[in-house]
Amino acid sequence: MVVERLLTANASTNVIFEYRGQGALQAAAESGHLDVVERLLAASVGVNAAAVVGWDGRMALQAAAKGGHIDVVERLFAAGADVNAAGMGGQTALQAAAWEGHLSVVEKLLAANANVNAAAAKGYDGWTALQAAAGRGHLEVVEKLIAAGADVNAATAFNFGLTALQAAAEGGHLEIVERLLAANADVNAATAADNHG
């Protein structure tokens, strides 16, 4: 394996790919390479190493969650990954998984006590988990998040500031709109004070 060869040659595991804000563990987690993740953890790469730079900078758990790699998510939990940590852009693992519609990962994160109401970041990925799932049309994820106590009227973030109902309506997701209304979503909620308000 290439990673094994590099580690044997004392390659640094802490080099960060500047544009993406990733180290080796984050990159392996995002791509779903469980064997590489295992080897890097065995080499004492920090499971909660910070996402350093870049709008897309994620920690390993956030990267695996976004990619829908449940086996990697489970391995990272076993190594002590922080379920509620936020990446460089402020997105949590639950928000990343909800955005992509990875229901099994969302369920795993919720079972590990992910904060279903973590605030939306004030950046590019500024959505709560429910706003992300609603805006992207992931009905099953929306239902799972509501059942877990997600705030259907959570405050919007500055960037792309839409409530869950506004996001679902903008995307034309009728079933999600109906589900949010049944959960008492505020049809008169104020919009954010930016270009998407």
C-alpha positions as CSV (number, residue, x, y, z in Angstrom):
1,M,0.0,0.0,0.0
2,V,1.3,3.5,-0.9
3,V,0.4,4.9,2.5
4,E,2.4,2.2,4.2
5,R,5.4,2.9,2.1
6,L,5.2,6.6,2.8
7,L,4.8,6.1,6.5
8,T,7.8,3.7,6.5
9,A,9.8,6.5,4.8
10,N,8.8,8.9,7.6
11,A,6.5,11.0,5.5
12,S,4.7,13.7,7.5
13,T,1.1,13.0,8.3
14,N,0.5,16.6,9.2
15,V,1.0,18.2,5.8
16,I,-2.2,20.2,4.9
17,F,-3.5,20.5,1.4
18,E,-4.1,24.2,1.5
19,Y,-7.1,24.7,-0.8
20,R,-9.2,22.0,0.9
21,G,-7.8,22.4,4.4
22,Q,-7.2,18.7,4.7
23,G,-4.5,16.4,6.1
24,A,-4.1,12.8,5.2
25,L,-6.7,11.5,7.6
26,Q,-9.4,14.0,6.4
27,A,-8.7,13.1,2.8
28,A,-8.8,9.4,3.4
29,A,-12.1,9.8,5.4
30,E,-13.7,11.9,2.7
31,S,-12.9,9.3,0.1
32,G,-14.0,6.4,2.2
33,H,-10.7,4.6,2.3
34,L,-11.2,2.6,5.6
35,D,-7.9,0.8,5.3
36,V,-6.0,4.1,5.0
37,V,-7.9,5.6,7.9
38,E,-7.0,2.5,10.0
39,R,-3.3,2.8,9.1
40,L,-3.2,6.5,9.8
41,L,-4.9,6.1,13.2
42,A,-2.4,3.4,14.0
43,A,0.3,5.9,13.2
44,S,-1.2,8.2,15.9
45,V,-2.7,10.7,13.5
46,G,-5.1,12.8,15.6
47,V,-8.7,11.8,15.0
48,N,-9.8,15.3,16.0
49,A,-7.2,17.1,14.0
50,A,-8.5,20.5,13.1
51,A,-9.5,21.5,9.6
52,V,-6.9,24.2,9.1
53,V,-7.7,26.4,6.1
54,G,-10.0,26.8,3.2
55,W,-13.8,27.1,2.8
56,D,-14.1,23.4,2.5
57,G,-11.9,22.5,5.5
58,R,-13.4,19.6,7.4
59,M,-12.3,17.3,10.3
60,A,-12.1,13.6,9.5
61,L,-15.6,12.8,10.9
62,Q,-17.2,15.7,8.9
63,A,-15.5,14.5,5.8
64,A,-16.6,10.9,6.2
65,A,-20.2,12.0,7.0
66,K,-20.4,14.2,4.0
67,G,-19.2,11.3,1.8
68,G,-21.7,8.9,3.4
69,H,-19.0,6.5,4.5
70,I,-20.7,4.8,7.5
71,D,-17.8,2.3,8.1
72,V,-15.3,5.2,8.3
73,V,-17.7,7.1,10.6
74,E,-17.9,4.1,12.9
75,R,-14.2,3.7,13.0
76,L,-13.6,7.4,13.8
77,F,-16.1,7.1,16.6
78,A,-14.2,4.2,18.0
79,A,-11.1,6.3,17.9
80,G,-12.8,9.1,19.9
81,A,-14.0,11.5,17.2
82,D,-15.9,14.5,18.5
83,V,-19.4,14.2,17.1
84,N,-20.2,17.9,17.6
85,A,-17.0,19.5,16.4
86,A,-17.3,22.1,13.6
87,G,-15.0,22.5,10.6
88,M,-13.4,25.6,9.2
89,G,-16.6,26.7,7.7
90,G,-18.5,25.8,10.9
91,Q,-20.4,22.8,9.5
92,T,-20.9,19.8,11.8
93,A,-20.8,16.2,10.8
94,L,-24.6,16.0,11.1
95,Q,-25.1,19.1,9.0
96,A,-22.7,17.6,6.3
97,A,-24.6,14.2,6.3
98,A,-28.0,15.9,6.2
99,W,-26.9,18.1,3.3
100,E,-26.0,15.0,1.2
101,G,-29.0,13.0,2.4
102,H,-27.1,10.1,3.9
103,L,-29.8,8.8,6.2
104,S,-27.8,5.9,7.7
105,V,-25.0,8.3,8.7
106,V,-27.5,10.8,10.1
107,E,-29.0,8.0,12.2
108,K,-25.5,6.9,13.4
109,L,-24.6,10.5,14.3
110,L,-27.9,11.1,16.2
111,A,-27.3,7.8,18.1
112,A,-23.9,9.2,19.1
113,N,-25.6,12.4,20.5
114,A,-25.0,14.7,17.7
115,N,-26.6,18.1,18.4
116,V,-29.6,18.1,16.1
117,N,-30.0,21.9,16.7
118,A,-26.3,23.0,16.2
119,A,-26.4,26.5,14.9
120,A,-26.0,27.3,11.3
121,A,-22.5,28.5,10.5
122,K,-22.1,32.1,9.3
123,G,-20.4,31.0,6.1
124,Y,-20.7,29.0,2.9
125,D,-22.3,26.0,4.5
126,G,-24.5,28.0,6.8
127,W,-27.4,25.6,7.3
128,T,-28.7,23.8,10.3
129,A,-29.1,20.0,9.6
130,L,-32.8,20.4,9.1
131,Q,-32.4,23.4,6.8
132,A,-29.8,21.5,4.7
133,A,-32.0,18.4,4.4
134,A,-35.1,20.5,3.6
135,G,-33.4,22.6,1.0
136,R,-31.9,19.6,-0.7
137,G,-35.1,17.6,-0.8
138,H,-34.2,14.7,1.5
139,L,-37.6,13.9,3.0
140,E,-36.5,10.8,5.1
141,V,-33.7,12.8,6.7
142,V,-36.1,15.7,7.4
143,E,-38.5,13.3,9.1
144,K,-35.6,11.7,11.1
145,L,-34.4,15.1,12.3
146,I,-37.8,16.3,13.3
147,A,-38.4,13.1,15.2
148,A,-35.0,13.8,17.0
149,G,-36.3,17.3,18.1
150,A,-34.9,19.5,15.3
151,D,-36.2,23.1,15.6
152,V,-38.2,23.7,12.5
153,N,-38.0,27.5,13.1
154,A,-34.3,27.7,13.8
155,A,-32.6,31.0,13.0
156,T,-31.1,31.5,9.6
157,A,-27.4,32.1,9.0
158,F,-26.1,35.2,7.4
159,N,-25.1,33.5,4.2
160,F,-27.9,31.6,2.3
161,G,-30.1,32.5,5.2
162,L,-33.3,30.5,4.7
163,T,-35.4,28.7,7.3
164,A,-36.1,25.1,6.7
165,L,-39.5,26.0,5.3
166,Q,-38.1,28.7,3.0
167,A,-35.4,26.3,1.8
168,A,-37.9,23.6,1.0
169,A,-40.3,26.0,-0.7
170,E,-37.4,27.5,-2.8
171,G,-36.5,24.0,-3.9
172,G,-40.0,23.0,-4.8
173,H,-40.1,20.2,-2.3
174,L,-43.8,19.9,-1.6
175,E,-43.8,16.9,0.6
176,I,-41.2,18.5,2.8
177,V,-43.1,21.8,3.0
178,E,-46.2,19.8,4.1
179,R,-44.1,17.9,6.7
180,L,-42.6,21.1,8.1
181,L,-46.0,22.8,8.2
182,A,-47.4,19.8,10.2
183,A,-44.5,20.4,12.6
184,N,-45.6,24.0,13.1
185,A,-43.0,25.8,10.9
186,D,-43.6,29.5,10.9
187,V,-44.9,30.6,7.5
188,N,-44.1,34.2,8.3
189,A,-40.5,33.8,9.6
190,A,-38.2,36.7,8.7
191,T,-35.6,36.2,6.0
192,A,-31.9,36.7,6.5
193,A,-30.3,40.1,5.9
194,D,-28.2,39.1,2.9
195,N,-28.6,38.6,-0.8
196,H,-30.7,35.5,-0.3
197,G,-33.2,37.2,2.1
